[in-house]
Amino acid sequence: MDSLRWVDTLGTGEVYSYCGVYRPQNRVFDSEVPIYFAAIELDEGPMMLSEIRDAPPGGPHIGMRVRVTFVRLDGDVFIAVWVPE
């Protein structure tokens, strides 16, 4: 773990791999499906695991260009999610 470090990035990259959730485990999430989770390869090289939002019809695809945006969860808590570029 000594080799880990923070890296500034442009917040852009491409979908390396992804999966989709089409049947949520709880009905409270029925209105949110499909939900896509992806490994994003940043343009600078590192990988990041996160959600893809606003995917095109048919879902994301490997190699799709994406950019980061931030969603407020609660108060001052934000998470990074990815949207098509």
Buried (B, 14 or more C-beta within 10 A) or exposed (E): EEEEEEEEBEBBBBBBEBEBBEEBEEEEEEEEEEBBBBBBBBEEEEEBEBBBBEBEEEBBEEEBEBEBBEEEEEEEEEEEBBEBE
